[in-house]
Amino acid sequence: MPIDEFIINIYLMVEQYYKKVVTKPLRGSGYAPKLTDPEIICMEVVGEFLNMDQDKQIWQYFTQHWQAWFPAIGSYPNFAKHCANLWQVKQRIQDQVSLLEGQDNIHLIDGFPIPVYHYGRAYRHKNYRQIATFSYCAAKQEKYYGFEGHLLVNLSGMIKGFTFAPAHIDERAIAPEITGHIHGLLGADKGYISPSLDQYYQSQGIDLQTPLRRNMTDDRPKPVLKRLMKVRRTVETVIGQLAERFNIQKVRAKDLWHLSHRLIRKVLSHNLCFVLNKQLGNPPLQFELLISS
């Protein structure tokens, strides 16, 4: 679809979910912003989809190209403040989208690094010093300083849960935080092998399935293992999209509050584009089909 139709569709979706999660005025006193909350969330979602992950980039794009559609856009400082102040609303919209659009009994979980600084430069910087930690990225075979993102998706690729934590914290300790609302099969990699975690999930009615290490006996049928490895590509695809299109591994914020709001809107943008693709009859993760050149 043309970019103007894309913006309209995203706005209508944001407004629909906004009315579900905001049932009373957010502001008890003072003047309400001229730019409405659904308008600004729409701009953020569209900007993230278009690979603009900085507030200033999004503000400049809409000021230069869509001023007639958003005449009350105002100054950049007010725009950036408005974006950050709506982080809880965006989280609640994300929760609603996930609840209403992503019912499934097969889920996949994985983690990925969110570096704050390169390993060699970390000691010279003060941002996140009390919370960010050092860890090792096996995919890149390098140490890094920062956080680890923890992602839960369903079989189709909708994001059903997300959080982030200091990089050194074991992903097995974080897993229960984002899987409390699911049931059925949970696929994961070898990093989630743990008798205690397996026992916990059994008590929750969740069947945790992972590849086993070489020194472990695996009695499962080979076709089942092949199917498990195949469906695991879904969570890897979503992580790749979040990294490449939505720049989720680039930390541009200088404090935890702004970082949280940036990560939330990236996840929300991904899921709204996922839903829009489904509505159009497209494969939900093929985002390149959404906007015609």
Buried (B, 14 or more C-beta within 10 A) or exposed (E): BEBEEBBBBBBEBBBEBBEEBBEEEEEEEEEEBEBBBBBBBBBBBBBBBBEBBBBEBBBBBBBEEBEEBBEEBBEBEBBBEBBBBBBEBBBBBBBBBBEEBBEBEBBBBBBBBBBBBEBEEBEEEEBBEEEBBEBEBEEEEEBBBBBBBBBBBBBBBBBBBBBBBBBEBBBBEBBEEBBEEBBEBBBBBEBBBBEEBBEBBEEBEBBBBBBEEEEEEEEEEEEEBEEBEEBBEBBBEBBEBBBEBBBBBEBEBEEBEBBBBBBBBBBBBBBBBBBBBBEEEBEBBEBEBBBEE
